[in-house]
Amino acid sequence: MKKAQRSFVYERLTAKDVPSMRALLDVYAVAFEDPESYQSRPPSDDYLRRLLGRETFFTVVAKHEGSVVGGLSAYQLEKFEQERSEVYIYDLAVQEDFRRQGVARGLIQQLITLARDRGAWVIFVQADYGDEPAIKLYESMGVREEVLHFDISMNPAGRHEPE
């Protein structure tokens, strides 16, 4: 069954947009099947206002009829070898009912504009093996690199659980 053509509004969240950020955290929790990370210990409003107020933190959401249906969160990283920066897409998700309608591509296009305006020279993102829709999207927009990713534990037991 073909989905009806829908329109989306894209916006970068700012310090005044805490409710939209909370809605996006719910989208992430469902899309990544990870309510523990995204809902069990929600950050305070003050924390989210500070984070969203940073020029080097980007959260862009897609809204349909006023509701957040997708979004991405990214960080601008200043480089040391040259006077330039890169932007890392940390999370990107779209509610299942709104997938395959150009929402993720629209989110990335918005980030490209923001990153370019901030002087970044590249945007990079990580995809998990087996996440074919994400891999196909990113390959259509950029160059694939094969890298290894390591999480280095901050606690003596070698686990990621918070203390």
C-alpha positions in Angstrom: 0.0 0.0 0.0 1.4 3.4 -1.0 1.7 6.0 1.7 -0.1 9.3 1.2 2.2 12.2 0.3 2.9 14.1 3.5 4.6 17.4 4.1 7.2 18.0 6.7 8.6 21.0 8.5 12.3 20.9 9.5 13.7 23.0 12.3 16.8 23.2 14.4 15.9 23.0 18.1 17.1 25.8 20.4 17.1 26.2 24.1 13.4 27.1 24.1 12.5 23.8 22.4 12.8 21.3 25.3 9.4 19.7 24.7 10.4 18.9 21.1 13.7 17.5 22.3 11.8 15.2 24.8 9.5 14.1 21.9 12.6 13.3 19.9 14.0 11.2 22.7 10.9 9.1 22.6 11.3 8.7 18.8 14.9 7.5 19.5 13.8 5.1 22.2 11.3 3.4 19.9 13.4 3.4 16.7 16.5 2.1 18.4 14.5 -0.3 20.7 16.4 1.2 23.6 14.1 2.8 26.2 16.7 2.2 28.9 19.1 4.8 27.3 16.5 7.3 26.1 13.8 7.2 28.8 14.9 5.7 32.1 16.9 8.7 33.4 15.7 11.7 31.4 17.9 14.8 31.7 16.5 17.9 33.4 15.0 20.8 31.5 18.0 22.9 32.5 20.4 20.4 31.1 18.5 20.2 27.8 18.3 24.0 27.6 22.1 24.3 28.0 22.8 21.5 25.5 20.4 22.9 22.9 21.8 26.4 23.4 25.3 25.3 22.3 26.4 26.4 18.9 28.3 23.2 18.4 25.3 20.9 19.2 22.7 20.4 16.5 19.3 18.8 16.8 17.1 19.0 13.8 13.6 17.6 13.9 11.0 16.8 11.2 7.5 17.7 12.2 4.3 16.5 10.6 1.1 18.4 11.6 3.0 19.8 14.6 4.3 16.5 15.9 8.0 15.4 16.0 8.2 12.4 13.6 12.0 12.2 13.3 15.2 13.9 14.0 18.9 13.9 14.2 21.4 15.0 16.8 25.0 16.0 15.9 28.1 17.5 17.3 30.6 19.9 15.7 34.2 18.8 16.5 37.0 21.3 16.2 40.1 19.8 14.5 43.6 20.5 15.6 45.7 19.7 12.5 44.0 22.5 10.5 41.6 25.3 11.3 38.5 23.4 10.4 35.8 21.3 12.0 33.7 18.2 11.3 30.2 17.4 12.2 29.3 13.9 13.6 25.7 12.7 13.4 25.3 10.9 16.7 21.7 9.8 16.3 19.2 9.9 13.4 15.8 8.2 13.6 12.3 8.5 12.0 9.1 7.0 13.3 8.2 3.9 11.4 5.0 5.3 9.8 7.0 8.1 8.3 10.0 6.2 6.9 10.7 5.9 3.1 9.2 9.4 2.6 12.5 11.4 2.4 12.5 12.5 6.1 16.0 11.3 6.9 17.4 12.8 3.7 15.6 16.1 4.6 17.1 16.1 8.0 20.6 15.6 6.7 20.1 18.3 4.1 19.1 20.7 6.9 22.3 19.7 8.8 24.4 20.2 5.7 23.2 23.8 5.5 23.8 24.4 9.3 27.2 22.7 9.2 28.3 24.7 6.1 27.2 27.9 7.8 29.4 27.0 10.8 32.4 26.4 8.6 32.5 22.6 8.8 34.2 20.8 6.0 32.6 17.3 6.3 29.8 15.5 8.1 30.3 11.9 9.1 28.0 9.2 10.5 28.3 5.6 11.7 25.9 2.8 10.6 25.6 -0.6 12.1 26.2 -3.7 10.0 22.8 -5.1 8.9 21.0 -1.7 9.0 20.6 -1.7 5.3 18.2 1.2 5.0 20.6 3.5 6.8 23.6 2.2 4.8 21.8 2.7 1.5 20.9 6.3 2.5 24.4 7.2 3.6 26.0 5.6 0.6 23.7 7.7 -1.7 24.9 10.9 0.0 28.6 10.2 0.8 31.6 8.0 0.6 31.7 4.8 2.6 34.7 4.1 4.8 35.3 0.8 6.6 36.4 1.5 10.1 36.4 -0.2 13.5 34.6 1.5 16.4 35.6 0.8 20.0 33.9 1.8 23.3 36.5 2.3 26.0 35.0 1.7 29.5 35.3 4.4 32.1 34.9 2.0 35.1 37.2 -0.7 36.4 34.8 -3.5 35.7 35.0 -2.8 32.0 31.3 -2.3 31.6 29.3 0.7 30.3 26.7 0.8 33.1 26.6 4.1 35.0 27.9 3.9 38.5 
